[in-house]
Amino acid sequence: MARICFKAFSFLQPRLRALGRDCFDQELEITENETVEDLVQSLGLGLDEVEAAFINGRVAPLSTRLKHGDSVALVPPGTPGPYRVLLGIRECKAK
């Protein structure tokens, strides 16, 4: 088994608390090579409830495989912030 440090931001926090889960700086045990998508589902969340995942401080696809020691933060859709494009959560749509 592997262990990760887990955080959830914004609207995901009350959602996870309602499911009886802690959501900030939690050490979670995962299976080796579990993906972020697997993690989201194991937490009781739908994939439509997560817009972005930060793994070790960088935006990563939900298909990314997690490894022991990773720091994982989940961000829900609609989280306000002017840096969404700079962080890589949303693509810049040049006209």
N, CA, C and O atoms as CSV, one atom per row, in Angstrom:
chain,resi,resn,atom,element,x,y,z
A,1,MET,N,N,0.836,-1.183,0.000
A,1,MET,CA,C,0.000,0.000,0.000
A,1,MET,C,C,0.881,1.246,0.000
A,1,MET,O,O,2.007,1.245,0.497
A,2,ALA,N,N,0.328,2.296,-0.572
A,2,ALA,CA,C,1.026,3.572,-0.629
A,2,ALA,C,C,0.236,4.596,0.182
A,2,ALA,O,O,-0.959,4.428,0.422
A,3,ARG,N,N,0.916,5.646,0.596
A,3,ARG,CA,C,0.266,6.723,1.348
A,3,ARG,C,C,0.467,8.037,0.604
A,3,ARG,O,O,1.539,8.310,0.064
A,4,ILE,N,N,-0.598,8.846,0.590
A,4,ILE,CA,C,-0.531,10.171,-0.025
A,4,ILE,C,C,-1.028,11.197,0.987
A,4,ILE,O,O,-1.703,10.849,1.956
A,5,CYS,N,N,-0.690,12.457,0.755
A,5,CYS,CA,C,-1.234,13.566,1.523
A,5,CYS,C,C,-2.348,14.168,0.663
A,5,CYS,O,O,-2.121,14.522,-0.494
A,6,PHE,N,N,-3.531,14.280,1.222
A,6,PHE,CA,C,-4.717,14.681,0.463
A,6,PHE,C,C,-5.313,15.978,0.992
A,6,PHE,O,O,-5.377,16.211,2.199
A,7,LYS,N,N,-5.752,16.825,0.043
A,7,LYS,CA,C,-6.476,18.059,0.350
A,7,LYS,C,C,-7.605,18.217,-0.656
A,7,LYS,O,O,-7.497,17.789,-1.805
A,8,ALA,N,N,-8.681,18.832,-0.209
A,8,ALA,CA,C,-9.765,19.206,-1.119
A,8,ALA,C,C,-10.055,20.682,-0.887
A,8,ALA,O,O,-9.990,21.168,0.242
A,9,PHE,N,N,-10.373,21.385,-1.958
A,9,PHE,CA,C,-10.597,22.815,-1.865
A,9,PHE,C,C,-12.040,23.190,-2.165
A,9,PHE,O,O,-12.797,22.444,-2.785
A,10,SER,N,N,-12.375,24.363,-1.701
A,10,SER,CA,C,-13.619,25.055,-2.018
A,10,SER,C,C,-14.840,24.191,-1.733
A,10,SER,O,O,-14.997,23.667,-0.631
A,11,PHE,N,N,-15.705,24.047,-2.740
A,11,PHE,CA,C,-16.992,23.380,-2.591
A,11,PHE,C,C,-16.864,21.892,-2.263
A,11,PHE,O,O,-17.833,21.279,-1.813
A,12,LEU,N,N,-15.690,21.303,-2.480
A,12,LEU,CA,C,-15.510,19.885,-2.162
A,12,LEU,C,C,-15.426,19.636,-0.658
A,12,LEU,O,O,-15.754,18.544,-0.194
A,13,GLN,N,N,-14.997,20.623,0.096
A,13,GLN,CA,C,-14.849,20.428,1.542
A,13,GLN,C,C,-16.174,20.087,2.227
A,13,GLN,O,O,-16.243,19.070,2.917
A,14,PRO,N,N,-17.234,20.899,2.065
A,14,PRO,CA,C,-18.488,20.514,2.720
A,14,PRO,C,C,-19.063,19.216,2.169
A,14,PRO,O,O,-19.708,18.461,2.897
A,15,ARG,N,N,-18.836,18.960,0.905
A,15,ARG,CA,C,-19.325,17.707,0.286
A,15,ARG,C,C,-18.662,16.504,0.953
A,15,ARG,O,O,-19.342,15.542,1.309
A,16,LEU,N,N,-17.341,16.550,1.124
A,16,LEU,CA,C,-16.628,15.443,1.747
A,16,LEU,C,C,-16.976,15.323,3.232
A,16,LEU,O,O,-17.109,14.213,3.749
A,17,ARG,N,N,-17.123,16.452,3.915
A,17,ARG,CA,C,-17.513,16.398,5.332
A,17,ARG,C,C,-18.878,15.736,5.496
A,17,ARG,O,O,-19.100,14.995,6.453
A,18,ALA,N,N,-19.796,16.003,4.556
A,18,ALA,CA,C,-21.120,15.375,4.591
A,18,ALA,C,C,-21.022,13.860,4.412
A,18,ALA,O,O,-21.885,13.113,4.872
A,19,LEU,N,N,-19.966,13.422,3.744
A,19,LEU,CA,C,-19.722,11.985,3.560
A,19,LEU,C,C,-18.922,11.404,4.720
A,19,LEU,O,O,-18.581,10.221,4.714
A,20,GLY,N,N,-18.622,12.239,5.717
A,20,GLY,CA,C,-17.881,11.782,6.882
A,20,GLY,C,C,-16.385,11.679,6.665
A,20,GLY,O,O,-15.707,10.906,7.341
A,21,ARG,N,N,-15.866,12.456,5.722
A,21,ARG,CA,C,-14.436,12.399,5.411
A,21,ARG,C,C,-13.755,13.718,5.736
A,21,ARG,O,O,-14.311,14.792,5.503
A,22,ASP,N,N,-12.551,13.626,6.275
A,22,ASP,CA,C,-11.724,14.816,6.449
A,22,ASP,C,C,-11.192,15.210,5.080
A,22,ASP,O,O,-11.071,14.377,4.182
A,23,CYS,N,N,-10.875,16.491,4.936
A,23,CYS,CA,C,-10.528,16.935,3.585
A,23,CYS,C,C,-9.346,17.887,3.516
A,23,CYS,O,O,-9.140,18.534,2.490
A,24,PHE,N,N,-8.563,17.987,4.587
A,24,PHE,CA,C,-7.430,18.890,4.508
A,24,PHE,C,C,-6.225,18.293,5.222
A,24,PHE,O,O,-6.283,17.982,6.411
A,25,ASP,N,N,-5.149,18.139,4.490
A,25,ASP,CA,C,-3.901,17.573,5.017
A,25,ASP,C,C,-4.115,16.205,5.660
A,25,ASP,O,O,-3.629,15.935,6.758
A,26,GLN,N,N,-4.838,15.365,4.964
A,26,GLN,CA,C,-5.102,14.017,5.448
A,26,GLN,C,C,-4.155,13.031,4.793
A,26,GLN,O,O,-3.885,13.111,3.595
A,27,GLU,N,N,-3.658,12.112,5.581
A,27,GLU,CA,C,-2.850,11.035,5.027
A,27,GLU,C,C,-3.804,9.903,4.672
A,27,GLU,O,O,-4.515,9.382,5.532
A,28,LEU,N,N,-3.812,9.530,3.400
A,28,LEU,CA,C,-4.686,8.466,2.929
A,28,LEU,C,C,-3.861,7.297,2.436
A,28,LEU,O,O,-2.786,7.475,1.864
A,29,GLU,N,N,-4.370,6.111,2.660
A,29,GLU,CA,C,-3.743,4.907,2.126
A,29,GLU,C,C,-4.436,4.578,0.810
A,29,GLU,O,O,-5.664,4.546,0.734
A,30,ILE,N,N,-3.644,4.337,-0.212
A,30,ILE,CA,C,-4.177,3.992,-1.536
A,30,ILE,C,C,-3.492,2.726,-2.016
A,30,ILE,O,O,-2.486,2.297,-1.452
A,31,THR,N,N,-4.045,2.137,-3.058
A,31,THR,CA,C,-3.387,0.992,-3.667
A,31,THR,C,C,-2.311,1.497,-4.618
A,31,THR,O,O,-2.424,2.597,-5.159
A,32,GLU,N,N,-1.282,0.706,-4.820
A,32,GLU,CA,C,-0.212,1.084,-5.754
A,32,GLU,C,C,-0.800,1.343,-7.138
A,32,GLU,O,O,-1.664,0.595,-7.596
A,33,ASN,N,N,-0.347,2.372,-7.789
A,33,ASN,CA,C,-0.745,2.755,-9.143
A,33,ASN,C,C,-2.202,3.169,-9.272
A,33,ASN,O,O,-2.739,3.180,-10.380
A,34,GLU,N,N,-2.847,3.506,-8.176
A,34,GLU,CA,C,-4.202,4.043,-8.234
A,34,GLU,C,C,-4.151,5.365,-8.986
A,34,GLU,O,O,-3.194,6.125,-8.834
A,35,THR,N,N,-5.160,5.646,-9.789
A,35,THR,CA,C,-5.209,6.921,-10.508
A,35,THR,C,C,-5.963,7.952,-9.674
A,35,THR,O,O,-6.634,7.611,-8.700
A,36,VAL,N,N,-5.842,9.202,-10.065
A,36,VAL,CA,C,-6.608,10.258,-9.409
A,36,VAL,C,C,-8.100,9.964,-9.574
A,36,VAL,O,O,-8.884,10.161,-8.646
A,37,GLU,N,N,-8.480,9.496,-10.750
A,37,GLU,CA,C,-9.877,9.126,-11.006
A,37,GLU,C,C,-10.348,8.065,-9.999
A,37,GLU,O,O,-11.442,8.169,-9.445
A,38,ASP,N,N,-9.511,7.047,-9.769
A,38,ASP,CA,C,-9.843,6.017,-8.775
A,38,ASP,C,C,-10.009,6.638,-7.393
A,38,ASP,O,O,-10.934,6.292,-6.658
A,39,LEU,N,N,-9.113,7.554,-7.043
A,39,LEU,CA,C,-9.168,8.223,-5.746
A,39,LEU,C,C,-10.469,8.993,-5.590
A,39,LEU,O,O,-11.137,8.891,-4.562
A,40,VAL,N,N,-10.827,9.760,-6.607
A,40,VAL,CA,C,-12.054,10.555,-6.574
A,40,VAL,C,C,-13.253,9.649,-6.290
A,40,VAL,O,O,-14.085,9.953,-5.435
A,41,GLN,N,N,-13.329,8.543,-7.010
A,41,GLN,CA,C,-14.455,7.630,-6.840
A,41,GLN,C,C,-14.426,6.941,-5.475
A,41,GLN,O,O,-15.478,6.719,-4.877
A,42,SER,N,N,-13.242,6.604,-4.977
A,42,SER,CA,C,-13.151,5.948,-3.669
A,42,SER,C,C,-13.542,6.893,-2.539
A,42,SER,O,O,-13.938,6.442,-1.464
A,43,LEU,N,N,-13.436,8.195,-2.773
A,43,LEU,CA,C,-13.850,9.186,-1.784
A,43,LEU,C,C,-15.363,9.387,-1.776
A,43,LEU,O,O,-15.901,10.067,-0.901
A,44,GLY,N,N,-16.049,8.790,-2.761
A,44,GLY,CA,C,-17.497,8.937,-2.847
A,44,GLY,C,C,-17.936,10.115,-3.683
A,44,GLY,O,O,-19.099,10.517,-3.636
A,45,LEU,N,N,-17.011,10.675,-4.451
A,45,LEU,CA,C,-17.316,11.815,-5.316
A,45,LEU,C,C,-17.531,11.341,-6.744
A,45,LEU,O,O,-17.019,10.299,-7.151
A,46,GLY,N,N,-18.295,12.120,-7.496
A,46,GLY,CA,C,-18.442,11.873,-8.919
A,46,GLY,C,C,-17.343,12.588,-9.674
A,46,GLY,O,O,-16.828,13.605,-9.210
A,47,LEU,N,N,-16.982,12.072,-10.825
A,47,LEU,CA,C,-15.927,12.702,-11.626
A,47,LEU,C,C,-16.324,14.109,-12.072
A,47,LEU,O,O,-15.460,14.951,-12.314
A,48,ASP,N,N,-17.622,14.364,-12.181
A,48,ASP,CA,C,-18.080,15.698,-12.561
A,48,ASP,C,C,-17.917,16.712,-11.424
A,48,ASP,O,O,-18.097,17.911,-11.636
A,49,GLU,N,N,-17.580,16.240,-10.227
A,49,GLU,CA,C,-17.394,17.135,-9.077
A,49,GLU,C,C,-15.950,17.625,-8.948
A,49,GLU,O,O,-15.652,18.451,-8.085
A,50,VAL,N,N,-15.056,17.122,-9.797
A,50,VAL,CA,C,-13.644,17.503,-9.726
A,50,VAL,C,C,-13.214,18.049,-11.087
A,50,VAL,O,O,-13.287,17.363,-12.107
A,51,GLU,N,N,-12.770,19.286,-11.071
A,51,GLU,CA,C,-12.321,19.908,-12.318
A,51,GLU,C,C,-10.821,19.723,-12.538
A,51,GLU,O,O,-10.361,19.573,-13.670
A,52,ALA,N,N,-10.073,19.736,-11.444
A,52,ALA,CA,C,-8.619,19.668,-11.577
A,52,ALA,C,C,-8.013,18.945,-10.388
A,52,ALA,O,O,-8.568,18.927,-9.289
A,53,ALA,N,N,-6.861,18.352,-10.643
A,53,ALA,CA,C,-6.071,17.731,-9.584
A,53,ALA,C,C,-4.677,18.309,-9.638
A,53,ALA,O,O,-4.064,18.407,-10.702
A,54,PHE,N,N,-4.192,18.686,-8.484
A,54,PHE,CA,C,-2.800,19.113,-8.360
A,54,PHE,C,C,-2.051,17.971,-7.692
A,54,PHE,O,O,-2.417,17.526,-6.604
A,55,ILE,N,N,-1.015,17.509,-8.343
A,55,ILE,CA,C,-0.174,16.465,-7.775
A,55,ILE,C,C,1.201,17.068,-7.579
A,55,ILE,O,O,1.861,17.479,-8.534
A,56,ASN,N,N,1.619,17.113,-6.336
A,56,ASN,CA,C,2.902,17.718,-5.976
A,56,ASN,C,C,3.020,19.134,-6.533
A,56,ASN,O,O,4.080,19.550,-7.000
A,57,GLY,N,N,1.897,19.867,-6.473
A,57,GLY,CA,C,1.892,21.277,-6.846
A,57,GLY,C,C,1.691,21.585,-8.312
A,57,GLY,O,O,1.724,22.749,-8.709
A,58,ARG,N,N,1.481,20.557,-9.130
A,58,ARG,CA,C,1.286,20.783,-10.572
A,58,ARG,C,C,-0.021,20.167,-11.035
A,58,ARG,O,O,-0.407,19.092,-10.576
A,59,VAL,N,N,-0.705,20.855,-11.955
A,59,VAL,CA,C,-1.947,20.324,-12.501
A,59,VAL,C,C,-1.632,19.051,-13.270
A,59,VAL,O,O,-0.675,18.992,-14.041
A,60,ALA,N,N,-2.460,18.029,-13.044
A,60,ALA,CA,C,-2.258,16.742,-13.705
A,60,ALA,C,C,-3.608,16.168,-14.114
A,60,ALA,O,O,-4.622,16.457,-13.479
A,61,PRO,N,N,-3.631,15.360,-15.167
A,61,PRO,CA,C,-4.888,14.735,-15.588
A,61,PRO,C,C,-5.386,13.733,-14.541
A,61,PRO,O,O,-4.601,13.198,-13.757
A,62,LEU,N,N,-6.681,13.491,-14.542
A,62,LEU,CA,C,-7.257,12.538,-13.604
A,62,LEU,C,C,-6.783,11.106,-13.873
A,62,LEU,O,O,-6.960,10.227,-13.030
A,63,SER,N,N,-6.193,10.875,-15.020
A,63,SER,CA,C,-5.667,9.545,-15.354
A,63,SER,C,C,-4.273,9.306,-14.767
A,63,SER,O,O,-3.723,8.213,-14.904
A,64,THR,N,N,-3.704,10.316,-14.119
A,64,THR,CA,C,-2.361,10.199,-13.553
A,64,THR,C,C,-2.327,9.141,-12.454
A,64,THR,O,O,-3.206,9.102,-11.593
A,65,ARG,N,N,-1.314,8.292,-12.490
A,65,ARG,CA,C,-1.136,7.256,-11.470
A,65,ARG,C,C,-0.412,7.867,-10.266
A,65,ARG,O,O,0.592,8.564,-10.411
A,66,LEU,N,N,-0.940,7.592,-9.103
A,66,LEU,CA,C,-0.368,8.132,-7.871
A,66,LEU,C,C,0.688,7.193,-7.327
A,66,LEU,O,O,0.646,5.983,-7.550
A,67,LYS,N,N,1.640,7.778,-6.605
A,67,LYS,CA,C,2.677,6.962,-5.982
A,67,LYS,C,C,2.869,7.398,-4.535
A,67,LYS,O,O,2.443,8.479,-4.128
A,68,HIS,N,N,3.510,6.542,-3.786
A,68,HIS,CA,C,3.737,6.798,-2.368
A,68,HIS,C,C,4.400,8.167,-2.174
A,68,HIS,O,O,5.382,8.498,-2.839
A,69,GLY,N,N,3.847,8.942,-1.259
A,69,GLY,CA,C,4.427,10.244,-0.932
A,69,GLY,C,C,3.873,11.412,-1.721
A,69,GLY,O,O,4.209,12.559,-1.429
A,70,ASP,N,N,3.024,11.151,-2.722
A,70,ASP,CA,C,2.450,12.249,-3.499
A,70,ASP,C,C,1.561,13.122,-2.623
A,70,ASP,O,O,0.932,12.650,-1.677
A,71,SER,N,N,1.528,14.394,-2.961
A,71,SER,CA,C,0.603,15.347,-2.369
A,71,SER,C,C,-0.467,15.616,-3.418
A,71,SER,O,O,-0.153,16.055,-4.524
A,72,VAL,N,N,-1.729,15.357,-3.080
A,72,VAL,CA,C,-2.827,15.459,-4.046
A,72,VAL,C,C,-3.858,16.447,-3.527
A,72,VAL,O,O,-4.323,16.343,-2.392
A,73,ALA,N,N,-4.210,17.411,-4.377
A,73,ALA,CA,C,-5.240,18.390,-4.041
A,73,ALA,C,C,-6.289,18.384,-5.153
A,73,ALA,O,O,-5.958,18.454,-6.337
A,74,LEU,N,N,-7.546,18.300,-4.753
A,74,LEU,CA,C,-8.647,18.300,-5.723
A,74,LEU,C,C,-9.366,19.639,-5.691
A,74,LEU,O,O,-9.579,20.226,-4.631
A,75,VAL,N,N,-9.738,20.111,-6.887
A,75,VAL,CA,C,-10.417,21.396,-7.044
A,75,VAL,C,C,-11.719,21.154,-7.797
A,75,VAL,O,O,-11.717,20.507,-8.844
A,76,PRO,N,N,-12.842,21.671,-7.270
A,76,PRO,CA,C,-14.119,21.475,-7.959
A,76,PRO,C,C,-14.312,22.475,-9.092
A,76,PRO,O,O,-13.625,23.495,-9.150
A,77,PRO,N,N,-15.252,22.179,-9.996
A,77,PRO,CA,C,-15.570,23.150,-11.053
A,77,PRO,C,C,-16.120,24.439,-10.447
A,77,PRO,O,O,-16.787,24.418,-9.413
A,78,GLY,N,N,-15.837,25.530,-11.089
A,78,GLY,CA,C,-16.393,26.807,-10.667
A,78,GLY,C,C,-15.686,27.480,-9.519
A,78,GLY,O,O,-16.151,28.505,-9.021
A,79,THR,N,N,-14.562,26.920,-9.085
A,79,THR,CA,C,-13.818,27.574,-8.014
A,79,THR,C,C,-13.310,28.908,-8.544
A,79,THR,O,O,-12.622,28.942,-9.565
A,80,PRO,N,N,-13.634,30.001,-7.873
A,80,PRO,CA,C,-13.214,31.300,-8.381
A,80,PRO,C,C,-11.709,31.484,-8.291
A,80,PRO,O,O,-11.049,30.919,-7.419
A,81,GLY,N,N,-11.192,32.265,-9.185
A,81,GLY,CA,C,-9.769,32.579,-9.150
A,81,GLY,C,C,-9.290,33.062,-10.494
A,81,GLY,O,O,-9.621,32.476,-11.525
A,82,PRO,N,N,-8.509,34.130,-10.494
A,82,PRO,CA,C,-8.047,34.716,-11.755
A,82,PRO,C,C,-6.911,33.940,-12.412
A,82,PRO,O,O,-6.516,34.260,-13.533
A,83,TYR,N,N,-6.390,32.943,-11.743
A,83,TYR,CA,C,-5.200,32.270,-12.263
A,83,TYR,C,C,-5.499,30.914,-12.879
A,83,TYR,O,O,-4.588,30.103,-13.046
A,84,ARG,N,N,-6.744,30.651,-13.219
A,84,ARG,CA,C,-7.124,29.337,-13.742
A,84,ARG,C,C,-6.368,28.978,-15.015
A,84,ARG,O,O,-5.963,27.828,-15.184
A,85,VAL,N,N,-6.173,29.926,-15.899
A,85,VAL,CA,C,-5.434,29.654,-17.133
A,85,VAL,C,C,-3.941,29.486,-16.823
A,85,VAL,O,O,-3.300,28.567,-17.333
A,86,LEU,N,N,-3.395,30.366,-15.995
A,86,LEU,CA,C,-1.972,30.276,-15.650
A,86,LEU,C,C,-1.636,28.964,-14.942
A,86,LEU,O,O,-0.551,28.415,-15.134
A,87,LEU,N,N,-2.550,28.467,-14.136
A,87,LEU,CA,C,-2.310,27.217,-13.428
A,87,LEU,C,C,-2.497,25.992,-14.319
A,87,LEU,O,O,-2.072,24.888,-13.979
A,88,GLY,N,N,-3.145,26.208,-15.469
A,88,GLY,CA,C,-3.340,25.089,-16.379
A,88,GLY,C,C,-4.653,24.368,-16.181
A,88,GLY,O,O,-4.876,23.317,-16.782
A,89,ILE,N,N,-5.540,24.917,-15.338
A,89,ILE,CA,C,-6.842,24.279,-15.137
A,89,ILE,C,C,-7.704,24.459,-16.384
A,89,ILE,O,O,-8.401,23.534,-16.802
A,90,ARG,N,N,-7.655,25.614,-16.956
A,90,ARG,CA,C,-8.411,25.924,-18.184
A,90,ARG,C,C,-7.442,26.348,-19.266
A,90,ARG,O,O,-6.440,27.014,-19.006
A,91,GLU,N,N,-7.764,25.945,-20.491
A,91,GLU,CA,C,-6.926,26.351,-21.631
A,91,GLU,C,C,-7.270,27.781,-22.025
A,91,GLU,O,O,-8.401,28.240,-21.868
A,92,CYS,N,N,-6.265,28.463,-22.536
A,92,CYS,CA,C,-6.467,29.793,-23.080
A,92,CYS,C,C,-7.081,29.635,-24.459
A,92,CYS,O,O,-6.532,28.931,-25.307
A,93,LYS,N,N,-8.194,30.272,-24.687
A,93,LYS,CA,C,-8.902,30.199,-25.985
A,93,LYS,C,C,-8.603,31.453,-26.783
A,93,LYS,O,O,-9.335,32.438,-26.691
A,94,ALA,N,N,-7.538,31.426,-27.565
A,94,ALA,CA,C,-7.165,32.588,-28.383
A,94,ALA,C,C,-8.125,32.687,-29.561
A,94,ALA,O,O,-8.531,31.687,-30.154
A,95,LYS,N,N,-8.470,33.931,-29.876
A,95,LYS,CA,C,-9.392,34.163,-31.000
A,95,LYS,C,C,-8.649,34.596,-32.220
A,95,LYS,O,O,-9.258,34.837,-33.262
